C-alpha cells in the first residue's frame, strides 16, 4: 500500500439533493474505528463485505437507521480500509453523519481523492483513473462504451505491450554496446528498422483514433447555416421536438447563435442554429454572419439549409465559397411546398454533393437527416481499431512518442551510432510512462484529479 496517506477521508459519493438513499464514503486506516464510534449494529457486528443494519447516533440521540458496508484493505476501491454508510437520502442526515465522522478523526475529501488513492495504491493505472471521470460524465451510449473500454484496461494493456517491445529493442541495442569490442550484432539494422516501424504504426493507429474519440466523448458539433428564412430555426425546433428558436417570416430574426443538444444512435449532437447568411449593410447582422461562418468552419458537420422554393437560395448554396465543403450536408428544405418532378430537377444541381430532402415544418426527413449526419461522421472518422483515444493528454504524449520513433528510424537510415537510437527509444518509453502514470509529475496528477467530483 502507498504509505503517503496517514489520514482518513470522508465525502458523500451520491448526487446532492433529496433521494431514496445517500452514500457517505470513508477511506483510510481509521475508517472502521470511526464508524464503530457512531454506529451500533442491530444484531451482528461489522464484518468485511457484509451489509450490516444498525443506527447512527450522536451522544445517544438517534440520527438515522443505516446500512454499513466495510471493505478491508487491500480489497477495496482505494486499496485502503473503506466504509460506505447507506443512509436515507436527506442532505441533513448525510451532513450530520459527516460531521460526526470528522469529529472522530476523518477529514473532508478533496475532489477525486478516492480515485487518486486508488491510483497511488496500484488499484488503477492512470488511464483507468481518468476513465472513471469520463464514465461519470458520459451522456450517451458511445461515450459510455469508449470510457468503459479504457476503464477495463484495454488502453493500458496496449501501451504495456508497446512498452515491452521497446524494452526488448533497447536491451538488444544495449547488449551490443556492451560488447562492441567483440563486434557482436544482436539485431541487424534492417530488423531494427522493421521492428521500430511496426511499433510506430501501432502508435499512429492510436493517435489517428483521437479525432473520432473527441466526437465519441464530447459529441458532434453541427452548425445549421444558410440564407435567412431558409428554415434553419424551424429545423432546430424539429430536431428538438419543441419550440426553442423563434421563427419569423421577417429575414434576419436570428442574429446570435442558439445551441442545443440531442442524442441520435448513441451519439451526442450539439446543434448550433446560426444567423442567416446574406449581403447586408447592418453592422450587427454582419457580425452575426461572420460568427456563422466561424462556427461553420470549426464544426464537425455543417447543415446548409436551402429553401428549394427560392431559386436564389439554390444558386447561393451552389456558389458558396466561405464554408469548407468537406463537412457540408445540403439540406433541401420545404419539400412539402414543391411537386415531386420539380424536386427531381432541383436534385440535379446537387449531384456529387451530400444532400438530404426534408420538410422542417412537417418533420418529414428530419430523423433521416440525423442518421445521415452519424453515417457521414462514421465513414470519415471512425477507425477500425478497438481502442479509441479520447483524452487530449494521451494524444499529446502519443504524438511525442511517435516523434521519438520517427527520429530513431532516421538515425538508423543515416547509419548513426546505436547510443543515439537507444536514446530515442528511451524518450518514447518516457512518453508512454507519462500516459499510464509511471513517471507523471505531482502537478499533472493534481490537475487530473481536481476535475473529479467530490466523493469519487
C-alpha positions in Angstrom: 0.0 0.0 0.0 1.1 3.6 -0.7 2.4 5.0 2.6 1.9 8.7 1.9 -1.7 8.9 3.3 -1.9 8.7 7.1 -5.3 10.4 7.4 -8.9 9.2 6.7 -11.1 11.0 4.3 -14.9 11.3 4.0 -17.4 12.6 1.4 -20.9 12.0 0.1 -20.5 9.9 -3.0 -24.1 10.2 -4.3 -25.5 13.3 -6.1 -26.7 16.2 -3.9 -30.3 16.7 -3.0 -33.2 14.6 -1.7 -33.5 10.9 -2.9 -34.0 7.4 -1.7 -30.5 7.0 -0.3 -27.3 8.8 0.2 -23.9 7.1 0.5 -21.3 8.5 2.8 -17.9 7.1 2.0 -14.8 6.9 4.2 -11.3 5.7 3.2 -8.2 5.4 5.4 -6.8 3.4 8.3 -9.3 4.9 10.8 -12.4 4.2 8.7 -13.5 1.1 10.7 -12.6 2.7 14.1 -14.5 5.9 13.3 -17.7 4.1 12.2 -17.7 1.9 15.3 -17.8 5.0 17.4 -21.0 6.4 15.8 -22.8 3.2 14.7 -24.5 0.5 16.7 -25.4 -2.7 14.8 -28.9 -4.1 15.4 -27.7 -7.7 15.5 -24.4 -8.8 14.0 -21.0 -6.9 14.3 -19.4 -5.3 11.2 -17.8 -7.9 9.0 -15.9 -7.1 5.8 -18.1 -7.1 2.6 -21.3 -7.7 4.6 -24.2 -5.3 4.7 -24.8 -4.5 8.4 -28.0 -2.8 9.5 -28.0 -0.5 12.5 -28.3 3.0 13.8 -26.1 6.1 13.8 -26.3 8.1 17.0 -24.8 11.3 18.4 -24.4 11.0 22.2 -27.3 8.6 22.4 -29.6 10.7 20.1 -30.6 8.8 17.0 -29.6 10.3 13.6 -30.7 7.6 11.2 -31.1 3.9 10.6 -28.5 2.9 8.1 -26.7 0.0 6.3 -22.9 -0.1 6.7 -20.5 -2.0 4.4 -16.9 -2.4 5.4 -14.1 -3.1 2.9 -10.9 -4.4 4.4 -7.6 -3.3 2.7 -6.4 -4.0 0.1 -9.8 -5.4 -1.2 -11.4 -2.0 -1.7 -11.7 0.7 -4.4 -8.9 2.7 -2.9 -6.8 -0.2 -1.7 -7.3 1.1 1.9 -9.8 0.3 4.6 -13.1 1.7 3.4 -16.6 2.1 4.8 -19.8 3.1 3.0 -22.7 4.3 5.1 -26.0 4.0 3.3 -28.4 6.4 4.9 -31.7 7.9 3.9 -31.3 10.4 1.0 -31.7 13.6 3.0 -28.8 16.2 2.9 -29.3 17.0 6.6 -28.8 13.4 7.6 -25.8 12.8 5.4 -24.2 16.0 6.6 -24.8 15.1 10.2 -23.0 11.8 9.6 -20.1 13.6 8.0 -20.0 16.0 11.0 -19.8 13.1 13.4 -17.1 11.3 11.5 -14.9 14.5 11.2 -15.3 15.0 15.0 -13.9 11.5 15.4 -10.8 11.8 13.1 -11.9 12.0 9.5 -11.3 15.0 7.2 -13.3 16.1 4.2 -12.0 14.6 0.9 -10.8 16.7 -2.0 -12.2 16.3 -5.5 -11.1 12.9 -6.9 -9.2 12.0 -3.8 -10.7 8.5 -3.6 -9.7 7.7 -7.1 -6.3 9.3 -6.6 -5.7 7.0 -3.7 -6.8 4.0 -5.9 -4.2 5.0 -8.4 -1.4 5.6 -5.9 -2.2 2.3 -4.2 -1.9 0.4 -7.5 -5.7 -0.4 -7.9 -5.9 1.5 -11.1 -3.4 2.8 -13.6 -3.7 6.4 -14.6 -5.7 5.9 -17.9 -8.2 3.8 -15.9 -8.5 6.5 -13.2 -9.2 9.2 -15.9 -11.7 6.9 -17.5 -13.7 6.9 -14.2 -14.2 10.6 -14.6 -15.1 10.2 -18.3 -17.6 7.4 -17.4 -19.3 9.6 -14.8 -19.6 12.4 -17.3 -20.6 10.3 -20.3 -24.1 11.3 -21.6 -24.5 8.8 -24.5 -24.1 5.1 -25.4 -21.0 5.8 -27.5 -19.2 7.9 -24.8 -20.1 5.3 -22.2 -18.7 2.4 -24.3 -15.4 4.2 -25.1 -14.9 5.1 -21.4 -15.7 1.5 -20.3 -13.1 0.0 -22.6 -10.4 2.2 -21.1 -11.6 1.5 -17.6 -11.4 -2.2 -18.4 -7.6 -1.7 -19.0 -7.6 -2.1 -22.8 -5.6 1.0 -23.4 -3.2 0.3 -20.5 -2.7 -3.3 -21.8 -2.0 -2.0 -25.3 0.6 0.5 -24.0 2.2 -2.2 -21.9 2.6 -4.3 -25.0 4.2 -1.5 -26.9 6.4 -0.7 -23.9 7.6 -4.4 -23.8 8.6 -4.3 -27.4 10.6 -1.1 -26.9 12.3 -2.5 -23.8 13.3 -5.6 -25.8 14.8 -3.5 -28.6 16.6 -1.3 -26.1 18.0 -4.4 -24.4 19.3 -5.8 -27.6 21.0 -2.5 -28.5 22.5 -2.1 -25.0 24.0 -5.7 -25.2 25.5 -4.8 -28.5 27.0 -1.7 -27.0 28.4 -3.6 -24.0 30.3 -6.0 -26.4 31.5 -3.5 -29.0 35.0 -4.8 -29.0 33.8 -8.4 -29.8 31.8 -7.0 -32.8 28.7 -8.9 -31.6 25.5 -7.9 -33.6 22.4 -8.7 -31.5 20.0 -7.3 -34.1 20.6 -6.2 -37.6 19.9 -2.6 -38.7 17.4 -3.9 -41.2 15.5 -5.9 -38.5 15.7 -2.9 -36.1 14.2 -0.7 -38.8 11.4 -3.1 -39.3 10.5 -3.6 -35.6 10.6 0.2 -34.9 8.4 0.9 -38.0 5.8 -1.7 -36.7 5.8 -0.1 -33.3 5.5 3.4 -34.8 2.5 2.2 -36.8 0.8 0.9 -33.7 1.2 4.3 -32.0 -0.1 6.0 -35.2 -3.2 3.9 -35.2 -3.9 5.2 -31.6 -3.3 8.8 -32.5 -5.4 8.6 -35.6 -8.4 7.4 -33.5 -8.3 10.7 -31.5 -10.5 12.7 -34.0 -13.2 10.2 -33.6 -12.5 9.8 -29.9 -13.2 13.5 -29.3 -16.6 13.1 -31.0 -17.4 9.9 -29.1 -16.6 11.6 -25.8 -17.8 15.2 -26.3 -20.3 15.0 -29.1 -20.7 16.1 -32.8 -20.9 19.8 -33.3 -23.4 20.5 -36.0 -23.7 24.0 -37.5 -27.0 24.9 -39.1 -26.4 27.6 -41.6 -28.0 29.1 -44.7 -29.7 32.2 -46.0 -32.4 33.9 -43.9 -35.8 32.3 -43.9 -34.5 29.0 -45.3 -35.8 27.2 -42.3 -32.8 26.9 -40.0 -34.6 27.7 -36.8 -37.6 25.5 -37.8 -35.1 22.7 -38.4 -33.6 23.1 -34.9 -37.1 23.1 -33.4 -38.0 20.0 -35.4 -34.9 18.1 -34.2 -35.7 19.1 -30.6 -39.4 18.5 -31.0 -40.1 21.7 -29.2 -40.2 25.5 -29.9 -36.7 26.5 -28.9 -35.8 29.1 -31.6 -38.1 32.0 -32.7 -39.3 31.6 -36.2 -40.5 34.6 -38.3 -41.1 35.4 -42.0 -39.0 38.6 -41.3 -35.4 37.9 -42.6 -32.6 38.3 -40.1 -34.6 37.2 -37.0 -31.7 35.1 -35.7 -28.7 37.4 -35.0 -26.9 35.3 -32.4 -26.4 31.6 -32.3 -28.5 29.1 -30.3 -27.0 25.8 -29.1 -29.0 22.7 -28.0 -28.1 19.0 -27.7 -29.9 15.8 -28.7 -28.9 12.1 -28.9 -29.2 10.1 -32.1 -27.9 6.5 -32.5 -25.9 6.8 -29.3 -24.1 10.0 -30.2 -24.5 13.4 -28.7 -25.3 16.0 -31.4 -24.6 19.7 -30.4 -26.9 21.6 -32.8 -26.0 25.3 -33.4 -28.6 27.5 -35.1 -26.7 30.4 -36.6 -27.6 33.8 -38.1 -28.8 33.8 -41.7 -26.1 34.4 -44.3 -26.7 37.2 -46.9 -25.4 40.5 -48.1 -26.3 43.3 -45.6 -25.3 46.8 -44.5 -26.5 46.3 -40.9 -23.3 46.1 -38.7 -25.0 43.9 -36.1 -26.2 41.5 -38.7 -22.8 41.5 -40.3 -21.2 40.5 -37.0 -23.7 37.6 -36.7 -23.0 36.4 -40.2 -19.2 36.5 -39.6 -19.9 34.4 -36.5 -22.0 32.0 -38.6 -19.0 31.3 -40.9 -16.6 30.9 -38.0 -18.9 28.4 -36.3 -19.5 26.5 -39.6 -15.7 26.1 -40.3 -15.0 24.9 -36.8 -17.9 22.4 -36.6 -17.7 18.6 -37.3 -20.7 18.8 -39.7 -22.4 21.7 -41.5 -26.1 21.6 -42.4 -26.5 24.1 -45.2 -30.3 24.7 -45.3 -31.7 25.6 -48.7 -35.2 26.9 -49.3 -35.9 25.0 -52.6 -38.9 27.2 -53.3 -36.4 30.1 -53.8 -34.1 29.8 -56.8 -31.8 32.4 -55.3 -31.2 30.2 -52.3 -30.3 27.3 -54.6 -27.8 29.4 -56.6 -26.4 30.9 -53.3 -25.8 27.4 -51.9 -24.0 26.1 -55.0 -21.8 29.2 -55.3 -21.0 29.5 -51.5 -17.2 29.6 -51.1 -16.7 30.6 -47.5 -17.5 27.2 -45.9 -15.3 24.1 -46.2 -17.3 21.8 -48.5 -15.9 18.5 -47.0 -18.2 18.6 -43.9 -21.3 20.0 -45.6 -24.7 18.3 -46.0 -27.0 20.4 -48.1 -30.5 20.3 -46.6 -33.1 20.8 -49.3 -35.9 22.1 -47.2 -39.6 22.9 -47.8 -40.3 19.7 -49.9 -43.9 20.0 -48.7 -44.3 23.0 -51.0 -42.8 21.6 -54.2 -44.1 18.9 -56.6 -42.0 15.7 -57.0 -41.0 16.3 -60.6 -39.7 19.8 -59.6 -37.7 18.3 -56.7 -36.0 15.8 -59.1 -34.9 18.8 -61.2 -33.5 20.6 -58.1 -31.6 17.5 -57.0 -29.6 17.6 -60.2 -27.9 20.8 -59.1 -26.5 18.9 -56.1 -25.1 15.9 -57.9 -21.8 14.9 -56.4 -22.7 16.6 -53.2 -24.1 15.2 -49.9 -27.7 16.3 -49.5 -30.9 15.4 -47.8 -34.6 16.2 -48.7 -36.7 17.4 -45.7 -39.6 19.4 -44.6 -38.6 21.1 -41.3 -42.2 22.3 -40.9 -43.8 18.8 -41.1 -40.8 16.9 -39.7 -40.5 14.7 -42.8 -36.9 13.5 -43.4 -35.6 15.2 -40.2 -34.8 11.9 -38.4 -33.2 10.5 -41.5 -31.1 13.7 -41.7 -29.8 13.0 -38.2 -28.9 9.4 -39.2 -27.1 10.8 -42.3 -25.0 13.0 -40.0 -23.9 10.0 -38.0 -23.2 7.9 -41.0 -21.1 10.7 -42.6 -19.0 11.1 -39.4 -18.5 7.3 -39.0 -17.5 7.0 -42.7 -14.9 9.8 -42.4 -13.6 9.4 -38.9 -14.4 6.1 -37.2 -11.3 4.0 -37.0 -11.1 0.2 -37.3 -9.1 0.0 -34.1 -10.9 -1.4 -31.0 -9.1 1.1 -28.7 -10.1 4.8 -29.1 -8.1 7.7 -27.7 -10.5 10.2 -26.1 -8.1 12.1 -23.8 -6.1 15.1 -25.1 -3.2 14.4 -22.7 -2.9 10.8 -24.0 -3.0 12.1 -27.6 -0.2 14.6 -27.0 2.1 12.0 -25.3 1.5 9.5 -28.1 2.4 12.2 -30.7 5.6 12.8 -28.9 6.3 9.0 -28.6 5.7 8.7 -32.4 8.1 11.7 -32.9 10.9 9.8 -31.0 10.4 6.7 -33.1 10.5 8.7 -36.2 13.8 10.2 -35.1 15.1 6.7 -34.3 14.2 5.5 -37.8 16.0 8.5 -39.3 19.1 7.7 -37.2 19.1 4.1 -38.5 18.8 5.1 -42.1 21.7 7.6 -41.6 23.8 4.9 -40.0 24.2 6.8 -36.8 25.6 5.4 -33.6 23.5 2.9 -31.6 23.6 5.0 -28.5 21.6 7.7 -30.2 19.0 5.2 -31.4 18.7 3.7 -27.9 18.2 7.2 -26.5 15.3 8.0 -28.8 13.7 4.7 -27.8 14.0 5.6 -24.2 12.4 9.0 -24.9 9.5 7.1 -26.5 9.2 5.0 -23.3 9.1 8.1 -21.1 6.1 9.4 -23.0 4.2 6.1 -22.7 5.0 6.0 -18.9 3.6 9.5 -18.6 0.3 8.3 -20.0 0.0 5.3 -17.6 1.2 7.3 -14.6 4.6 5.6 -14.1 6.5 8.9 -14.4 3.8 11.6 -14.2 4.6 14.6 -12.1 2.5 15.6 -9.0 1.3 18.8 -10.7 -0.2 16.8 -13.5 -1.7 14.3 -11.1 -3.3 17.1 -9.0 -4.7 18.7 -12.2 -6.2 15.4 -13.4 -7.9 14.5 -10.1 -9.1 18.1 -9.3 -11.5 17.7 -12.2 -13.3 14.8 -10.5 -16.4 15.3 -8.4 -16.1 15.1 -4.6 -16.7 11.6 -3.3 -15.1 9.8 -6.3 
